[in-house]
Amino acid sequence: MAKRDYYEILEVTKTATSEEIKKAYRKQAIKFHPDKNPGNAEAEEKFKEAAEAYEILSDDNKRARYDQYGHAGVGGAAGGGFGGGFGGGMNMEDIFSQFGDIFGGHFGGGFGGGNRQQQVRGTNLRIRIKLNLEEMVNGTQKTIKVKKMKLAEGVTSKTCPTCGGSGAQVKVMNTMFGQMQTQTTCGACGGIGKVADKIPAGANAQGLIKTEEEITINIPAGARDGIQLNVRGKGNDAPFGGTPGDLLVVVEEEVDKLIKREGDNLHQELFISFAEAALGTSKEIPVVGGKVKIKVEEGTQSGKILRLSGKGLPNIEGYGGKGDMFVHINVWTPQKLTKEQKAFFQSQIDNNEMTAEPTGKEKSFFEKVKDLFD
């Protein structure tokens, strides 16, 4: 099923301010909150959908990519928990751990109405993956080794004695206006609410140890240079068993020696001899995923552009259809001739044969480019 527009989900316009988006999300979250809709699967899905929309639209960078490229720009087309939003891989605790402050005291701060233990999230990892044109067109799978922090086996923790597990310290200061109370992150546990009790050898103070893990990444068809995809839960582990971070995958395009990309369209040059241009010929040329044979008409002039419909890349926004392949014909002028060849061409000049005879109907470069997009 096609993903709904994020602005439509939150019932705001594309010009909505950050504060308007936050208020709209809170409204939707309260409306479909599990506490208000116990056992209602549809309400739960809408609750998750609103959280996904807010995650994208509340982040200026993600919002800009979404406005430009749609769901594909934030990885939303990847599916299966592999996207810029929650994509079905985020559970209720994940949502509350990230956006719990939005709900305030309306529901007691957690899922089920009780006091929710503070959730800690691991840090994200960012990697770059190079793709060739064929992989960008068809999508692919990449298995890579990632160095990450994992929770060491056998590590145990206890409630932070300094903050009592709240992750915060309250300080009271006496001023000329009376007592002022401030709340800061606990310096002992760093806001986690837990401290190490038992740490295995090789692990750091938070019970994490550096490891290497093989991860298989599904790259969707239509990926583009610079797009960031999100693999849920494959970043660094959180200290003492919290929610793992994400693996952020930035796509990098490999430069092809023959084929050049321009948006969804592809371009390549085809060099033919003077004789082939004069008499016409057939040529086999590379396209993404194979080769095709094209016909060059007799009398073809250098600079002619042939258009192969649908031989480009898929539309990045997932609306269907593909770009085109443009073949730029160049007539190659020989630089070394035999005596016989020189004599032949000289005789053509002497007899006024094969002279340039423009008809007046020849198109300029700009007219040729204009024709490509008419």
DRENVOPA-675108 format. One record per residue (C-alpha): chain; residue number from 0; x, y, z; residue in three letters. Coordinates in steps of 0.25 Angstrom, whole numbers, plus 2048, in hexadecimal, padded with zeros to 3 digits. Layout:
BEGIN
("A" NUM (X Y Z) "Ala");
...
//
This chain:
BEGIN
("A" 0 (800 800 800) "Met");
("A" 1 (805 80E 7FC) "Ala");
("A" 2 (80A 816 808) "Lys");
("A" 3 (802 822 80C) "Arg");
("A" 4 (807 830 80A) "Asp");
("A" 5 (80E 835 818) "Tyr");
("A" 6 (807 842 817) "Tyr");
("A" 7 (7FA 83C 815) "Glu");
("A" 8 (7FC 832 821) "Ile");
("A" 9 (7FE 83E 82A) "Leu");
("A" 10 (7F4 847 823) "Glu");
("A" 11 (7FD 852 821) "Val");
("A" 12 (801 85A 815) "Thr");
("A" 13 (80F 85A 80E) "Lys");
("A" 14 (812 867 814) "Thr");
("A" 15 (80F 864 822) "Ala");
("A" 16 (819 868 82D) "Thr");
("A" 17 (820 85F 836) "Ser");
("A" 18 (817 863 841) "Glu");
("A" 19 (80B 860 839) "Glu");
("A" 20 (810 853 835) "Ile");
("A" 21 (813 84F 844) "Lys");
("A" 22 (805 853 848) "Lys");
("A" 23 (7FF 84B 83D) "Ala");
("A" 24 (807 83F 840) "Tyr");
("A" 25 (803 840 84F) "Arg");
("A" 26 (7F4 841 84B) "Lys");
("A" 27 (7F5 835 842) "Gln");
("A" 28 (7FD 82D 84D) "Ala");
("A" 29 (7F3 830 858) "Ile");
("A" 30 (7E7 82C 84E) "Lys");
("A" 31 (7ED 81F 84B) "Phe");
("A" 32 (7F5 81C 858) "His");
("A" 33 (7F4 80D 85C) "Pro");
("A" 34 (7EF 811 86A) "Asp");
("A" 35 (7E3 818 863) "Lys");
("A" 36 (7E1 80D 859) "Asn");
("A" 37 (7E4 7FF 861) "Pro");
("A" 38 (7E4 7F3 857) "Gly");
("A" 39 (7E2 7FC 84B) "Asn");
("A" 40 (7EC 7F8 840) "Ala");
("A" 41 (7E8 802 836) "Glu");
("A" 42 (7EA 80E 841) "Ala");
("A" 43 (7F8 808 844) "Glu");
("A" 44 (7FC 808 836) "Glu");
("A" 45 (7F7 816 834) "Lys");
("A" 46 (7FF 81A 841) "Phe");
("A" 47 (80C 814 83B) "Lys");
("A" 48 (809 81B 82D) "Glu");
("A" 49 (808 828 834) "Ala");
("A" 50 (815 826 83C) "Ala");
("A" 51 (81C 822 82E) "Glu");
("A" 52 (816 82F 828) "Ala");
("A" 53 (81B 837 834) "Tyr");
("A" 54 (829 831 834) "Glu");
("A" 55 (82B 836 825) "Ile");
("A" 56 (824 843 826) "Leu");
("A" 57 (82A 848 833) "Ser");
("A" 58 (838 846 82E) "Asp");
("A" 59 (83C 851 824) "Asp");
("A" 60 (846 849 81C) "Asn");
("A" 61 (83C 83D 81A) "Lys");
("A" 62 (830 846 817) "Arg");
("A" 63 (838 84D 80C) "Ala");
("A" 64 (83C 840 806) "Arg");
("A" 65 (82D 83B 807) "Tyr");
("A" 66 (828 848 801) "Asp");
("A" 67 (831 846 7F5) "Gln");
("A" 68 (831 837 7F3) "Tyr");
("A" 69 (825 832 7FA) "Gly");
("A" 70 (825 825 802) "His");
("A" 71 (831 820 7FA) "Ala");
("A" 72 (839 82C 7FF) "Gly");
("A" 73 (839 827 80D) "Val");
("A" 74 (839 818 80A) "Gly");
("A" 75 (82A 816 80C) "Gly");
("A" 76 (829 80E 7FF) "Ala");
("A" 77 (833 803 805) "Ala");
("A" 78 (828 7FC 80E) "Gly");
("A" 79 (82A 7F2 819) "Gly");
("A" 80 (830 7FB 823) "Gly");
("A" 81 (83A 800 819) "Phe");
("A" 82 (837 80F 817) "Gly");
("A" 83 (838 81D 81B) "Gly");
("A" 84 (82B 81C 824) "Gly");
("A" 85 (827 811 82D) "Phe");
("A" 86 (823 808 822) "Gly");
("A" 87 (81C 7FD 82B) "Gly");
("A" 88 (829 7FA 832) "Gly");
("A" 89 (827 804 83E) "Met");
("A" 90 (81F 7FF 84A) "Asn");
("A" 91 (817 807 854) "Met");
("A" 92 (823 808 85E) "Glu");
("A" 93 (82C 80E 853) "Asp");
("A" 94 (821 819 850) "Ile");
("A" 95 (820 81C 85F) "Phe");
("A" 96 (82F 81C 861) "Ser");
("A" 97 (831 826 856) "Gln");
("A" 98 (824 82F 857) "Phe");
("A" 99 (820 82D 865) "Gly");
("A" 100 (821 83B 868) "Asp");
("A" 101 (817 83F 85E) "Ile");
("A" 102 (80C 838 867) "Phe");
("A" 103 (80F 83F 873) "Gly");
("A" 104 (807 83A 87F) "Gly");
("A" 105 (7FB 837 877) "His");
("A" 106 (7FD 828 878) "Phe");
("A" 107 (806 827 884) "Gly");
("A" 108 (812 827 87A) "Gly");
("A" 109 (811 819 874) "Gly");
("A" 110 (80A 80D 86E) "Phe");
("A" 111 (800 807 877) "Gly");
("A" 112 (7FE 813 880) "Gly");
("A" 113 (809 810 88A) "Gly");
("A" 114 (817 816 88D) "Asn");
("A" 115 (820 811 882) "Arg");
("A" 116 (82E 80E 884) "Gln");
("A" 117 (838 817 87D) "Gln");
("A" 118 (83C 812 86F) "Gln");
("A" 119 (84A 813 86A) "Val");
("A" 120 (84D 814 85C) "Arg");
("A" 121 (85B 810 855) "Gly");
("A" 122 (862 819 84C) "Thr");
("A" 123 (860 818 83D) "Asn");
("A" 124 (86B 814 833) "Leu");
("A" 125 (86D 81A 825) "Arg");
("A" 126 (873 812 819) "Ile");
("A" 127 (874 815 80A) "Arg");
("A" 128 (871 80A 800) "Ile");
("A" 129 (875 80C 7F1) "Lys");
("A" 130 (86B 808 7E6) "Leu");
("A" 131 (86C 806 7D7) "Asn");
("A" 132 (861 80A 7CE) "Leu");
("A" 133 (85C 7FC 7CD) "Glu");
("A" 134 (85A 7FB 7DC) "Glu");
("A" 135 (854 809 7DD) "Met");
("A" 136 (849 804 7D2) "Val");
("A" 137 (846 7F7 7D7) "Asn");
("A" 138 (849 7F7 7E6) "Gly");
("A" 139 (853 7EE 7EC) "Thr");
("A" 140 (858 7E7 7F9) "Gln");
("A" 141 (865 7EB 800) "Lys");
("A" 142 (86B 7E3 80B) "Thr");
("A" 143 (876 7EB 812) "Ile");
("A" 144 (87E 7EA 81F) "Lys");
("A" 145 (87B 7F5 829) "Val");
("A" 146 (883 7F9 835) "Lys");
("A" 147 (879 7FC 841) "Lys");
("A" 148 (878 7FC 850) "Met");
("A" 149 (870 7F0 855) "Lys");
("A" 150 (86C 7ED 863) "Leu");
("A" 151 (876 7E4 86A) "Ala");
("A" 152 (872 7D6 86E) "Glu");
("A" 153 (870 7D5 87D) "Gly");
("A" 154 (86F 7E4 880) "Val");
("A" 155 (866 7E8 88B) "Thr");
("A" 156 (861 7F6 890) "Ser");
("A" 157 (85A 7FC 89C) "Lys");
("A" 158 (852 808 89F) "Thr");
("A" 159 (85A 815 89F) "Cys");
("A" 160 (85B 818 8AE) "Pro");
("A" 161 (85D 827 8AB) "Thr");
("A" 162 (850 82A 8A3) "Cys");
("A" 163 (848 81D 8A8) "Gly");
("A" 164 (846 819 899) "Gly");
("A" 165 (83F 826 895) "Ser");
("A" 166 (84B 82A 88C) "Gly");
("A" 167 (84A 838 892) "Ala");
("A" 168 (84F 840 89D) "Gln");
("A" 169 (847 84B 8A4) "Val");
("A" 170 (84F 857 8AA) "Lys");
("A" 171 (849 862 8B3) "Val");
("A" 172 (84F 86F 8B4) "Met");
("A" 173 (84C 87A 8BE) "Asn");
("A" 174 (84B 888 8B7) "Thr");
("A" 175 (846 896 8BA) "Met");
("A" 176 (839 892 8B4) "Phe");
("A" 177 (838 885 8BC) "Gly");
("A" 178 (83B 877 8B9) "Gln");
("A" 179 (83D 873 8AA) "Met");
("A" 180 (83D 864 8A6) "Gln");
("A" 181 (844 85F 899) "Thr");
("A" 182 (845 852 893) "Gln");
("A" 183 (852 84D 88C) "Thr");
("A" 184 (856 83F 886) "Thr");
("A" 185 (85C 836 891) "Cys");
("A" 186 (86B 837 891) "Gly");
("A" 187 (86D 829 896) "Ala");
("A" 188 (866 821 88C) "Cys");
("A" 189 (865 82B 881) "Gly");
("A" 190 (855 82B 881) "Gly");
("A" 191 (854 81C 87F) "Ile");
("A" 192 (84F 819 88D) "Gly");
("A" 193 (858 80D 88F) "Lys");
("A" 194 (867 80B 892) "Val");
("A" 195 (870 7FF 890) "Ala");
("A" 196 (86F 7F4 89A) "Asp");
("A" 197 (878 7E9 893) "Lys");
("A" 198 (880 7EC 887) "Ile");
("A" 199 (887 7E1 87F) "Pro");
("A" 200 (896 7E2 87A) "Ala");
("A" 201 (897 7EB 86E) "Gly");
("A" 202 (88A 7F3 870) "Ala");
("A" 203 (889 802 872) "Asn");
("A" 204 (883 808 87E) "Ala");
("A" 205 (875 807 878) "Gln");
("A" 206 (877 7F8 876) "Gly");
("A" 207 (879 7F9 867) "Leu");
("A" 208 (884 7F2 85F) "Ile");
("A" 209 (888 7F5 850) "Lys");
("A" 210 (885 7EA 846) "Thr");
("A" 211 (883 7E7 838) "Glu");
("A" 212 (876 7E3 832) "Glu");
("A" 213 (871 7DE 824) "Glu");
("A" 214 (865 7E6 820) "Ile");
("A" 215 (85D 7E4 813) "Thr");
("A" 216 (857 7F0 80E) "Ile");
("A" 217 (84B 7F1 804) "Asn");
("A" 218 (84D 7FC 7FA) "Ile");
("A" 219 (840 800 7F3) "Pro");
("A" 220 (83F 802 7E4) "Ala");
("A" 221 (840 811 7E0) "Gly");
("A" 222 (84A 814 7EB) "Ala");
("A" 223 (852 821 7E8) "Arg");
("A" 224 (85F 827 7EB) "Asp");
("A" 225 (85F 82E 7F9) "Gly");
("A" 226 (852 827 7FE) "Ile");
("A" 227 (852 822 80C) "Gln");
("A" 228 (84C 815 810) "Leu");
("A" 229 (849 810 81E) "Asn");
("A" 230 (84B 802 823) "Val");
("A" 231 (844 801 830) "Arg");
("A" 232 (84B 7FC 83D) "Gly");
("A" 233 (858 7F9 836) "Lys");
("A" 234 (860 805 83C) "Gly");
("A" 235 (867 804 849) "Asn");
("A" 236 (861 7FD 855) "Asp");
("A" 237 (85C 806 860) "Ala");
("A" 238 (862 805 86E) "Pro");
("A" 239 (85C 7FA 877) "Phe");
("A" 240 (852 7F5 86D) "Gly");
("A" 241 (84B 801 868) "Gly");
("A" 242 (846 803 859) "Thr");
("A" 243 (851 801 84F) "Pro");
("A" 244 (854 80D 846) "Gly");
("A" 245 (852 80C 836) "Asp");
("A" 246 (85C 80A 82B) "Leu");
("A" 247 (85B 816 821) "Leu");
("A" 248 (85F 812 813) "Val");
("A" 249 (863 81D 80A) "Val");
("A" 250 (863 819 7FB) "Val");
("A" 251 (86F 81D 7F2) "Glu");
("A" 252 (86E 81C 7E3) "Glu");
("A" 253 (879 815 7DC) "Glu");
("A" 254 (87D 81D 7CF) "Val");
("A" 255 (87B 814 7C3) "Asp");
("A" 256 (885 816 7B8) "Lys");
("A" 257 (87B 816 7AC) "Leu");
("A" 258 (86E 81A 7B2) "Ile");
("A" 259 (86B 827 7B9) "Lys");
("A" 260 (85F 82A 7C1) "Arg");
("A" 261 (857 836 7C1) "Glu");
("A" 262 (84B 835 7CB) "Gly");
("A" 263 (843 829 7C6) "Asp");
("A" 264 (849 82A 7B8) "Asn");
("A" 265 (856 823 7B3) "Leu");
("A" 266 (85F 828 7A8) "His");
("A" 267 (86B 822 7A0) "Gln");
("A" 268 (873 825 794) "Glu");
("A" 269 (873 81C 788) "Leu");
("A" 270 (87F 81E 77E) "Phe");
("A" 271 (87D 819 76F) "Ile");
("A" 272 (886 81A 763) "Ser");
("A" 273 (883 824 757) "Phe");
("A" 274 (87F 818 74F) "Ala");
("A" 275 (875 813 759) "Glu");
("A" 276 (86F 820 75A) "Ala");
("A" 277 (86E 821 74B) "Ala");
("A" 278 (868 813 749) "Leu");
("A" 279 (861 811 756) "Gly");
("A" 280 (864 805 75F) "Thr");
("A" 281 (85F 7FD 76C) "Ser");
("A" 282 (867 7FE 779) "Lys");
("A" 283 (866 7F7 786) "Glu");
("A" 284 (867 800 792) "Ile");
("A" 285 (867 7FE 7A1) "Pro");
("A" 286 (85B 801 7A9) "Val");
("A" 287 (858 7FE 7B8) "Val");
("A" 288 (857 7EF 7BA) "Gly");
("A" 289 (85B 7EB 7AC) "Gly");
("A" 290 (85D 7F0 79D) "Lys");
("A" 291 (853 7F5 792) "Val");
("A" 292 (855 7F6 783) "Lys");
("A" 293 (852 803 77D) "Ile");
("A" 294 (851 808 76E) "Lys");
("A" 295 (859 814 769) "Val");
("A" 296 (852 819 75D) "Glu");
("A" 297 (85A 81C 750) "Glu");
("A" 298 (85E 82A 74F) "Gly");
("A" 299 (85F 82C 75E) "Thr");
("A" 300 (866 839 762) "Gln");
("A" 301 (86F 83A 76E) "Ser");
("A" 302 (868 840 77A) "Gly");
("A" 303 (85B 838 778) "Lys");
("A" 304 (855 833 784) "Ile");
("A" 305 (84D 826 785) "Leu");
("A" 306 (843 824 790) "Arg");
("A" 307 (840 816 796) "Leu");
("A" 308 (833 817 79E) "Ser");
("A" 309 (833 811 7AC) "Gly");
("A" 310 (842 80D 7AC) "Lys");
("A" 311 (845 816 7B8) "Gly");
("A" 312 (843 815 7C7) "Leu");
("A" 313 (836 813 7CE) "Pro");
("A" 314 (82F 820 7D4) "Asn");
("A" 315 (835 823 7E2) "Ile");
("A" 316 (827 826 7E7) "Glu");
("A" 317 (822 819 7E4) "Gly");
("A" 318 (817 81E 7DA) "Tyr");
("A" 319 (81A 814 7D0) "Gly");
("A" 320 (821 815 7C2) "Gly");
("A" 321 (830 817 7BF) "Lys");
("A" 322 (839 821 7B9) "Gly");
("A" 323 (83E 820 7AB) "Asp");
("A" 324 (84C 81D 7A5) "Met");
("A" 325 (852 827 79B) "Phe");
("A" 326 (85C 823 791) "Val");
("A" 327 (865 82E 78B) "His");
("A" 328 (86A 82B 77E) "Ile");
("A" 329 (878 830 77A) "Asn");
("A" 330 (87E 82D 76C) "Val");
("A" 331 (88D 82A 76E) "Trp");
("A" 332 (896 831 765) "Thr");
("A" 333 (8A2 828 762) "Pro");
("A" 334 (8B0 82E 765) "Gln");
("A" 335 (8B9 825 75E) "Lys");
("A" 336 (8B6 821 74F) "Leu");
("A" 337 (8BD 817 746) "Thr");
("A" 338 (8C2 81D 738) "Lys");
("A" 339 (8B6 816 731) "Glu");
("A" 340 (8AC 81C 73B) "Gln");
("A" 341 (8B2 82A 73A) "Lys");
("A" 342 (8B2 829 72A) "Ala");
("A" 343 (8A3 825 72B) "Phe");
("A" 344 (89F 831 734) "Phe");
("A" 345 (8A7 83A 72C) "Gln");
("A" 346 (8A0 836 71F) "Ser");
("A" 347 (893 838 726) "Gln");
("A" 348 (897 847 729) "Ile");
("A" 349 (89D 849 71B) "Asp");
("A" 350 (890 844 715) "Asn");
("A" 351 (887 84C 71E) "Asn");
("A" 352 (882 83F 724) "Glu");
("A" 353 (87D 83C 732) "Met");
("A" 354 (87D 84B 735) "Thr");
("A" 355 (875 851 741) "Ala");
("A" 356 (868 855 73B) "Glu");
("A" 357 (85F 85A 747) "Pro");
("A" 358 (850 85A 744) "Thr");
("A" 359 (84D 865 74D) "Gly");
("A" 360 (844 85B 755) "Lys");
("A" 361 (850 857 75E) "Glu");
("A" 362 (84D 85A 76D) "Lys");
("A" 363 (856 861 776) "Ser");
("A" 364 (85B 85B 783) "Phe");
("A" 365 (851 862 78C) "Phe");
("A" 366 (845 85E 782) "Glu");
("A" 367 (84A 84F 784) "Lys");
("A" 368 (84A 850 793) "Val");
("A" 369 (83C 857 793) "Lys");
("A" 370 (837 84B 78A) "Asp");
("A" 371 (83C 841 795) "Leu");
("A" 372 (832 847 79F) "Phe");
("A" 373 (826 84A 796) "Asp");
//
